[in-house]
Amino acid sequence: LYMFIPKIGFLHKKSGLPAAYCSHSSIHANCLFTHSLCYNVNTSLWQTSTLPFYYWNGVSLRSRGSLFRDSPIVSKCNNPFIPQLRSMPTSEYTHWMRGTFVLSCVWVNVFGHIFLEMMFPAWMAMKVLVDHFGLSDKNIKYILDSRYTSSLAFKSFSILSHQPILQLEDLVHAARRNRKSYLCFERLIVGYRLQSSLEFPHNAAHLESRDVARYRDYIKTLHGLPLQVNISTGECIALLLQRNYSRRILERSEKEIVAMVRERTLCTVKIATFDGISILEQVRLAASATIFIHVSGSGSHHFIWLSDGAASLTLAHPHLGLGVIGNGGIGGWWYAT
């Protein structure tokens, strides 16, 4: 019967990508726009020809549990992403961005916030939608909407893709030089998966372990790093993370830590300083460790690159103790340890 009835085949044909899709209707959704979203370089406004829902009120550019904050720095990306409903511009004034892009709003130049509140959520948004629609994640490009000096963000995002990290501001300047009024995107992903437990941004303890493991293995595979390291006795590495300036471990404390590790384990002790080396090299060093020893704020978030079975040891300041866990992380802010 199927063979002899014309036009019935369209019922079985795999549907194409929607022009606009969101994972759900709340502000904390992941959204994909395909051939329907443009940025007006003259007015600095986003516009779309198709809404995900007829009652759509935008999505959050932030991933925090509390969306709105009073601090000027924290509030820079608080406004929801709500493009104006407009028809598509004519090709004469349009520069098309081909491929799949992920938009991330950058609101501070602090590694901990970038790592947990920009990079990880942007990757989660990408992965959810790419897997949902069966897209390729090999050539994903990230675009930073930098609303703050973002030297660390630009470098840090480089581990998420082999493609160059783009700045929205640079794209706008290029469009104007080419006398184009609109940047239109073949596929743009925007919106963050809400991490409601990240009320205190430096505390990663409440991140879902399954998601963190997926993120870890994805980055390691992308850059050819081994998923596991040798943790057998005599072949393991204890990595002590040191700093050149703030949160530096005092020399006498460093010696005591090294002596303790050598006494209680058979691991080789290595001391590393992340200041001045690339983000990928930082990942590579942390991923090689069996025991990772660090002070909060010195790059301790790199513990997520550790292989299964490895240990992460955070050093606490004696005068602050463990009472600061979950409130700015574990450590002594600007104190030496």
Salt bridges, closest charged atoms under 4 A:
GLU117 OE1 - ARG62 NH2 3.96
GLU117 OE1 - ARG64 NE 3.67
GLU117 OE2 - HIS113 ND1 2.92
ASP131 OD1 - LYS127 NZ 3.71
ASP131 OD2 - ARG214 NH2 3.44
ASP137 OD2 - LYS127 NZ 2.93
ASP145 OD2 - ARG147 NH2 2.97
GLU169 OE2 - HIS173 NE2 3.75
GLU186 OE2 - ARG187 NH1 3.45
GLU199 OE2 - ARG69 NH2 2.78
GLU208 OE2 - ARG193 NH2 2.85
GLU208 OE1 - ARG210 NH2 3.81
ASP211 OD2 - ARG193 NH1 2.27
ASP211 OD1 - ARG210 NH2 3.61
ASP211 OD1 - ARG214 NH1 3.91
ASP217 OD1 - ARG216 NE 2.95
GLU251 OE2 - LYS255 NZ 3.72
ASP275 OD1 - ARG243 NE 3.36
GLU281 OE1 - ARG284 NE 3.39
ASP308 OD1 - ARG216 NH1 2.90
